[in-house]
Amino acid sequence: MTDTKPGFADDFRRRIKEIKTTRWLRFGLVSVIFLLWVVWMRTWWLAVFELLLFDIYITGYIPFTWWKKSKSKTTRSIMSWVDAIVYALVLVYFVFSFVGQNYQIPSSSLEKTLLTGDYLWVNKFVYGPRVPMTPVHFPLVHNSFMGHKSYLDKPSVKYRRLKGLRNVEEGDIVVFNFPAGDTVASRYEETPQYYDLLVKQYGREAVHADKAQFGEIIYRPVDRRQNFVKRSVALPGQRLKIVNDTLYIDGEARPFPEHVQFNYLFATSSPLTDDDIRELGIAQSDLSMFEPGSASRANIQPFLGTAPASSPAYLAPLTADMLEKMKHNGRLLASAKFNHVAPYFYGNALNSMVFPFGEDGDWTLSDYGGADGLLMPAKGTTIELTPENWTIYQRCIRNYEGHSDAYFDNATGKVMLDGKPADTYTFGMDYYWMMGDNRDNSQDSRFWGFVPEDHIIGTPMIILASFDRERGLFDGKIRFDRILRCPNPDKR
């Protein structure tokens, strides 16, 4: 009598019967979560992976756990770690892609709302998570790993955002990918000197030719561009105007955020000590001093009115409360706002970098938008392609909406769009205007323009930890008072 191998149906029934109730419960829970995710994604072909889950938890035809039956203790030990790590990385991938992610504040553009050294939990669920555009990437890093790209350019996925709780609102602090970071000089990627500025300063040929100074010239996909964090101050369809640092949206003045800062030139009755600077909350790296008797101190005297020329003077970002504190204790002798003294320090250099006209326009960081204000493009909005509008919106049309062959034909005075002359253009995405609360020390939309909706990542929900890089471990380096605080008190 010969043994006969059981058929597939008999083997299948045997495997089903051997499964414990607890494993069925685990499979049921994972299946519900997975199918809800498929519904949320609105990508129905993903449901086929339910069969894989069924095999992993129930039938076990694919021998994922072969190593558990190995006679080698070393193999079982190593593979148990590999198994745990793979599960952890898959979980982290899905959490970071669809729920939220930690993020560090690297600069002072939002002080005192957010401080350099704050570690935030950024909620991607609020605005709806963006489906990963470069889905194959090394986990836990952004765009580089050990000096190389941490992602594969292909396969790539077109922009799509899942349903969230709400849209971006005016006043939200938003984390987004840097729009002007599509092309980068690798040696300058972590600095404020982004590619367009380098080209303007050194010329395109020099930037591309001198790899020793500038590094490789790299194109970054949208979701692999540098992460920025700013405050949303104007929404799609609104008009923005700045008059003497005050924001006007659709003609209505907006109050300043609670912790807004402006650079001030100020004189004090006595030199500020390290304790004074800490008490005021001024970062040492943001403070410049003009020594009494120095040539620079004499040159700025006209801006300080009746303050004695022998008094120490400083340049630093200050909030209204910081100014009031110095007035209250009698230390402040005189002060002048940055926008009144900026020409002395920078001449026309700052104005030459202002978006979109630069040195050819009369917009400044403090007075911006012209008589009618600057229109934020909204999905479905149609504009006339006048020479002025082309200057303002050409980056949106060419770089963000994919019409790379669009250009202004000087001979005909027409914009050529996809090979044809065009008098109008209808936007395919919403656009936002982002600014820092540290207004005079923020590289924001006033320099590089609009933020497209496909660059939006999420909004900070909580401060996980905070470290003062100017203090020692036992000298207040850990800011315990900021841990678990709301990162955007103005939205409460």
C-alpha positions in Angstrom: 0.0 0.0 0.0 1.5 3.4 -1.0 1.0 6.7 0.8 -0.8 9.3 -1.3 -0.1 13.0 -1.0 -3.2 14.9 0.2 -4.8 17.1 -2.3 -4.8 20.9 -2.1 -8.3 21.1 -0.7 -7.6 18.5 2.1 -4.3 20.3 2.9 -6.0 23.7 3.0 -8.7 22.4 5.4 -6.1 20.8 7.6 -4.2 24.1 7.9 -7.3 26.0 8.7 -8.3 23.6 11.5 -4.8 23.9 13.1 -5.0 27.7 13.5 -5.7 28.8 17.1 -8.5 31.3 17.9 -6.0 33.9 19.0 -4.3 33.9 15.6 -7.7 34.3 13.9 -8.3 37.3 16.0 -4.9 38.8 15.1 -5.6 38.2 11.4 -9.1 39.8 11.7 -7.7 42.9 13.4 -4.9 43.3 10.8 -7.3 42.7 8.0 -9.8 45.4 9.2 -6.9 47.9 9.5 -5.6 47.0 6.1 -9.0 47.2 4.3 -9.7 50.5 5.9 -6.4 51.8 4.6 -7.3 50.5 1.1 -10.6 52.4 1.3 -8.8 55.5 2.5 -6.2 55.2 -0.4 -9.0 54.7 -2.9 -6.7 52.3 -4.7 -8.7 49.1 -5.0 -6.1 46.8 -6.5 -4.2 46.9 -3.2 -7.0 44.7 -1.8 -5.3 41.7 -3.5 -2.6 41.8 -0.7 -5.4 40.6 1.6 -4.5 37.1 0.2 -0.9 37.6 1.3 -2.0 38.5 4.8 -4.3 35.4 4.9 -1.3 33.3 4.0 1.0 35.0 6.5 -1.4 34.5 9.4 -3.4 31.4 8.5 -2.3 29.0 5.7 1.4 29.6 5.7 2.2 28.3 2.2 4.9 30.9 1.7 7.6 29.9 4.3 8.3 33.3 5.8 9.1 31.7 9.1 11.3 28.9 7.8 14.1 30.0 10.2 12.0 29.0 13.2 12.5 25.3 12.2 16.2 25.6 11.6 18.4 23.3 13.7 21.0 26.1 13.9 20.6 28.2 17.1 22.7 31.0 15.4 20.3 31.1 12.4 17.3 31.3 14.6 18.8 34.0 16.8 19.9 36.2 13.8 16.7 35.7 11.9 14.5 36.6 14.9 16.3 40.0 15.0 15.9 40.4 11.3 12.2 39.5 11.5 11.7 42.1 14.3 13.6 44.8 12.5 11.7 44.3 9.2 8.3 44.4 11.1 9.5 47.6 12.9 10.6 49.3 9.6 7.4 48.5 7.8 5.4 49.9 10.7 7.6 53.1 10.8 7.2 53.5 7.0 3.5 53.5 7.3 3.3 55.7 10.4 5.8 58.3 8.9 4.0 58.2 5.5 0.4 58.4 6.6 0.2 59.5 10.2 3.0 61.8 11.3 6.7 62.2 11.8 9.2 63.9 14.0 10.9 67.1 12.8 13.7 69.3 14.2 13.6 73.1 14.0 17.0 74.0 12.5 16.7 77.8 12.3 15.3 80.8 14.1 12.7 81.9 11.4 9.8 81.2 13.7 11.2 82.3 17.1 9.8 82.9 19.6 6.9 80.7 18.6 9.2 77.8 17.8 12.8 77.7 19.0 15.9 76.4 17.3 16.4 73.0 18.8 12.7 72.1 19.2 11.8 68.6 18.2 8.2 68.5 16.9 5.7 65.8 16.1 4.2 66.8 12.7 0.7 65.5 12.1 0.2 64.5 8.4 -3.3 63.3 9.0 -4.8 66.8 9.6 -4.5 68.0 5.9 -4.6 64.5 4.6 -1.4 62.6 4.1 0.3 62.8 0.8 0.8 59.5 -1.0 4.6 58.9 -1.2 5.8 60.2 -4.5 9.1 58.3 -4.2 7.9 55.1 -2.4 11.2 53.3 -2.6 13.5 54.9 -0.1 15.8 54.1 2.8 13.8 54.3 6.0 14.3 57.0 8.8 16.3 59.4 6.5 15.1 62.1 4.2 17.0 62.5 1.0 20.6 61.3 1.6 22.3 58.5 3.4 26.1 58.2 3.8 26.6 60.8 1.1 24.3 59.2 -1.5 20.6 59.5 -2.4 18.4 57.6 0.0 15.7 57.0 -2.5 15.1 55.7 -6.0 13.8 58.1 -8.7 11.7 55.3 -10.1 9.1 54.1 -9.6 7.5 57.4 -8.9 3.9 58.3 -8.1 1.9 61.3 -9.2 0.8 63.7 -6.5 -2.3 62.6 -4.6 -3.5 63.5 -1.2 -5.8 61.4 0.9 -8.8 62.8 2.7 -7.9 64.7 5.9 -9.7 66.5 8.6 -9.5 70.0 7.1 -7.6 72.3 4.8 -4.7 74.6 5.7 -6.0 77.6 7.5 -4.7 81.1 7.9 -2.3 81.2 10.8 -1.4 77.5 10.7 2.2 76.6 11.2 3.0 74.3 8.3 5.8 72.0 7.4 6.4 71.7 3.7 9.0 70.8 1.1 11.1 73.8 0.0 9.6 74.8 -3.4 12.9 76.4 -4.7 14.7 73.2 -3.7 14.0 71.3 -6.9 17.5 71.8 -8.1 20.3 71.9 -5.5 24.1 72.3 -5.4 24.9 69.4 -3.1 27.5 71.3 -1.0 25.0 74.1 -0.3 21.8 72.0 0.3 21.9 72.5 4.0 22.5 76.2 3.8 20.4 79.3 3.1 22.2 79.6 -0.3 19.8 77.7 -2.5 20.5 77.0 -6.2 18.7 80.1 -7.6 20.7 82.4 -5.4 24.0 80.8 -6.3 23.2 81.1 -10.0 22.3 84.8 -9.5 25.5 85.4 -7.6 28.0 83.3 -9.5 26.4 82.5 -12.8 24.9 79.2 -14.0 28.0 78.0 -15.9 30.3 78.6 -12.8 27.9 76.7 -10.5 27.7 73.7 -12.8 31.4 73.7 -13.7 33.0 74.1 -10.2 32.2 70.8 -8.5 34.9 71.5 -5.9 33.0 74.5 -4.6 29.4 73.7 -5.3 29.3 69.9 -5.5 27.0 67.9 -7.8 23.9 69.6 -9.3 21.0 67.4 -8.3 17.3 67.4 -9.1 15.1 66.5 -6.0 11.6 65.1 -6.4 8.9 67.1 -4.5 8.8 64.9 -1.4 12.6 64.7 -1.2 13.2 68.5 -1.1 14.4 70.1 2.1 11.8 70.4 4.9 10.8 74.0 5.9 8.4 75.2 8.6 6.7 78.6 8.4 3.3 80.2 9.2 0.6 80.2 6.5 -0.4 83.9 6.2 -2.4 83.8 2.9 -4.6 81.2 1.3 -5.6 80.3 -2.3 -7.7 83.0 -3.8 -6.7 85.7 -1.3 -4.7 88.9 -2.0 -1.7 89.7 0.2 -0.1 93.1 0.8 2.5 94.2 3.3 2.6 97.9 4.4 5.3 98.8 7.0 5.5 95.2 8.1 1.7 94.9 8.7 0.0 92.1 6.7 -3.2 92.9 4.8 -5.3 90.1 3.4 -8.0 91.1 1.0 -7.6 94.7 2.2 -8.0 93.8 5.9 -5.1 94.3 8.4 -4.1 91.1 10.3 -2.9 91.3 13.9 0.7 90.2 14.5 1.3 86.7 15.9 1.8 86.8 19.7 5.6 86.2 19.4 6.3 88.1 16.2 9.9 89.5 16.2 11.5 92.3 14.2 15.1 93.3 14.0 15.8 96.5 16.1 18.8 98.7 16.4 18.8 99.8 20.0 21.0 101.5 22.6 21.2 100.6 26.3 22.3 102.5 29.4 24.9 99.8 30.1 26.3 96.8 28.3 24.1 93.7 28.2 25.6 90.8 30.3 25.2 87.2 29.4 22.5 87.0 32.1 20.7 89.9 30.6 20.7 88.3 27.2 19.4 85.1 28.5 16.7 86.8 30.5 15.5 88.7 27.5 15.6 85.5 25.4 18.0 86.8 22.7 20.1 84.1 21.0 23.8 84.9 21.1 24.0 84.1 17.4 21.3 86.7 16.6 23.0 89.5 18.6 25.4 92.1 17.1 27.1 94.7 19.2 28.4 98.1 18.2 31.2 99.0 20.6 31.2 102.6 22.0 33.8 104.6 20.3 34.0 102.4 17.2 33.5 103.7 13.7 30.4 101.5 13.2 28.9 102.9 16.4 29.4 106.5 15.2 27.8 105.6 11.8 24.6 104.4 13.3 24.2 107.3 15.8 21.8 109.2 13.6 19.3 106.3 13.9 19.4 106.4 17.7 18.3 109.9 18.3 19.2 111.3 21.7 21.0 108.2 23.0 24.6 109.2 24.0 27.2 108.2 21.5 29.1 106.5 24.3 26.3 104.1 25.0 26.5 100.5 23.8 24.3 99.6 20.8 23.0 96.4 19.4 21.2 94.8 16.5 18.9 91.9 17.4 15.4 90.5 16.8 13.0 91.6 19.5 9.3 91.0 20.4 7.1 93.8 21.7 7.4 92.2 25.2 11.2 92.2 25.1 11.2 95.9 24.1 8.8 96.7 26.9 10.9 94.8 29.4 13.9 96.9 28.6 11.9 100.1 28.8 10.4 99.1 32.1 13.7 98.5 33.8 15.2 101.7 32.3 17.8 100.0 30.2 16.5 101.1 26.8 17.7 104.5 25.6 16.5 104.4 22.0 15.5 102.0 19.3 14.9 101.9 15.6 13.1 99.3 13.5 15.1 97.3 11.0 13.0 98.4 8.0 14.1 102.0 8.7 17.8 101.3 8.9 18.1 98.3 6.5 19.4 100.5 3.6 22.3 101.6 5.7 23.4 98.0 6.3 22.5 96.3 3.1 21.9 99.0 0.5 19.8 97.4 -2.3 21.1 93.9 -1.8 18.0 92.7 0.1 15.5 94.3 -2.4 17.4 92.6 -5.3 16.4 89.2 -3.8 12.8 89.9 -3.3 10.4 87.7 -5.3 9.5 88.2 -8.1 10.9 91.4 -9.5 14.1 91.7 -7.5 16.1 94.8 -8.3 13.8 95.7 -11.2 10.8 96.3 -8.8 10.0 98.5 -5.8 8.7 95.7 -3.5 10.6 95.3 -0.3 10.4 92.8 2.6 8.4 95.4 4.6 6.3 96.9 1.9 5.2 94.2 -0.5 2.5 93.3 -3.0 1.9 96.6 -4.9 -1.2 98.7 -4.8 -3.7 95.8 -5.3 -1.9 93.1 -3.4 -0.5 89.8 -4.7 -3.1 87.2 -5.7 -2.6 83.7 -4.4 -3.4 81.2 -7.2 -6.3 78.8 -6.5 -7.2 75.6 -8.3 -9.4 76.6 -11.2 -8.5 80.3 -11.1 -7.7 81.8 -14.5 -5.3 84.7 -15.0 -4.4 86.8 -18.1 -0.8 86.1 -19.2 0.4 89.7 -19.2 4.1 90.3 -19.0 3.8 91.2 -15.3 1.7 88.1 -14.5 4.2 85.9 -16.4 7.0 87.3 -14.2 5.0 86.5 -11.0 3.5 83.1 -11.9 6.0 81.6 -14.4 7.6 79.4 -11.8 4.1 78.0 -10.8 3.3 77.3 -14.4 6.7 75.9 -15.5 8.1 74.2 -12.4 5.1 73.2 -10.3 2.4 72.5 -12.9 4.7 70.8 -15.4 4.7 73.1 -18.4 8.5 73.1 -18.7 8.4 74.4 -22.2 6.4 77.5 -21.4 8.2 80.8 -22.1 7.5 84.5 -22.9 8.2 85.2 -26.6 9.5 88.7 -26.8 9.0 88.9 -30.5 5.3 88.4 -30.3 4.7 89.6 -26.7 2.9 86.3 -26.1 3.4 83.4 -23.7 4.0 80.2 -25.5 2.4 77.3 -23.6 3.0 73.7 -24.7 4.0 75.0 -28.2 1.0 77.3 -28.6 0.4 81.0 -27.9 -1.8 81.5 -24.8 -3.6 84.6 -23.5 -4.8 83.0 -20.2 -3.8 80.2 -17.8 -5.9 78.2 -15.4 -4.1 76.8 -12.3 -4.3 73.2 -11.5 -3.3 73.5 -7.8 -3.9 75.7 -4.8 -1.0 77.9 -3.6 -0.1 79.3 -0.2 2.1 82.1 1.2 4.4 81.2 4.1 6.2 83.6 6.4 8.3 83.3 9.6 7.4 85.0 12.8 11.0 86.2 13.1 10.2 88.5 10.2 13.6 90.0 9.5 15.5 86.7 9.8 13.2 84.4 7.8 13.9 83.1 4.4 10.3 82.8 3.3 7.8 83.4 0.5 9.0 87.0 0.1 12.2 85.5 -1.3 11.1 82.5 -3.3 7.3 82.8 -3.8 4.4 80.5 -3.5 4.1 77.1 -1.9 2.1 74.6 -4.0 -0.4 72.2 -2.3 1.6 69.2 -3.4 4.6 70.4 -1.2 2.5 70.5 2.0 3.5 67.9 4.6 1.6 68.6 7.7 1.3 70.8 10.8 3.2 70.5 14.2 1.0 69.2 17.0 3.3 68.9 20.0 6.9 69.7 21.0 8.5 66.3 21.9 11.8 67.8 23.2 13.8 71.0 23.1 17.5 71.6 23.4 19.3 75.0 23.6 22.4 74.7 21.5 24.0 77.7 23.2 23.9 76.1 26.7 25.6 73.1 28.4 23.9 70.0 29.6 23.9 71.2 33.2 23.3 74.9 32.3 19.7 74.8 30.9 20.4 72.9 27.7 17.2 70.9 28.0 14.2 73.3 27.9 11.9 71.3 30.2 9.2 74.0 30.1 8.7 73.4 26.4 8.3 69.6 26.4 4.7 68.5 25.4 3.7 72.1 24.8 1.5 73.2 21.8 3.8 74.5 19.1 1.3 77.0 17.8 -0.4 78.8 20.7 -1.9 81.4 18.3 -4.2 78.8 16.9 -5.7 77.7 20.2 
